[in-house]
Amino acid sequence: MALTAMERIRAAEEAVEQLRTELDRAGVVLPSLRIDPLTCGGHVLFPLVDLGRCNMDMALRLVAVLAGTYSGEGVPPVGGTPSSAPAERS
């Protein structure tokens, strides 16, 4: 059975919330994380998730999380590599 438009949007909203929760648990906040509104009313099977924009610090933190090198105690320095030792937070 095919999902209705509202069911697809609800499924996408749930996916966004699950992603937000897990990113937050890993110390990553993407302030613009949302469902892409342009894909909600179209003929797309499921709306797209817009990861949005983030600053350099958050991009490097996300890289470290994905690389498995983020400790939660600090973030890679700007311009550093994800495998660098985490910088102390002030």
N, C-alpha and C positions, 0 to 999 in steps of 0.2 A: 504494500500500500504506500502511495506517495505521501510525503509530508506536506501539510499546508504551509503557506507562507509564514503564518504566525508560529508554527512549530519549528520551522527552520530558524527563525529569528530567536526564539527561546533557546534553541540548542546552541546557537552562536553566542548568545549572552552567557549561557552556562559555561561554555568553553572559555570565554574571556575571563569570567570570574575565577575559574579554576586556574587559569594561567596567571592571573594577578596574584592569587593566593600563593602559588608555588614560587613565583618570582619574588614576592615579598618575603617568603620564608628563607630564600637564598640571599636576601639583602639587596634585591634589585627592584627599583620602582620605575616603571615606564609611565609617566604622567599622562601621555596621550593614548594609552592602550584603550581600544574601543572596537566596536563593530564598524566597519566601513559603511556609512549610510548610503553611499551610491550603489552598493550591491544588495541592499535590502529589498528594493522593489523591482529589481531586474529579473532576468531569466537565469540567474546563477543558482545552481543547486543549493548551495549554502552561502550566506553572506561571508565576505572576507573579513579577517581580523586585521585591523590596522594597528601595528605595533607602535606607530607614532614616532615622535622625535625624542631624543635624550641628549644630555650633554656628554662630553668626552669622558668624564669620570664614570658615569653610568655605563657607557659603552664598554669601557675597559673592565668594569666590574662584571658585566654580562659575559664578556669574553672569558674572564677568569672562572666564572661559575660554569660555563659550558666546557671549559678545559679541565675542570676539576681541581683548579689550583686556588680557588677562593676560600679563605679561612673564616670569613666573617669578622675577623679582628681588624681588618684594614682593607684598603683597596690598592691595586697596582698604581704606582705614580703615573701621572699624565706623561705620555711619551715612553713609558716603560713597557715591558712585555708582560703578558699575563703570568709568565713563570717567574717574574721578579718577586723578591720578598715584599710582602705587603707593607705599606707605609703606615705609620702610627697616625691615628686620628687625633686631631687637636680639640 
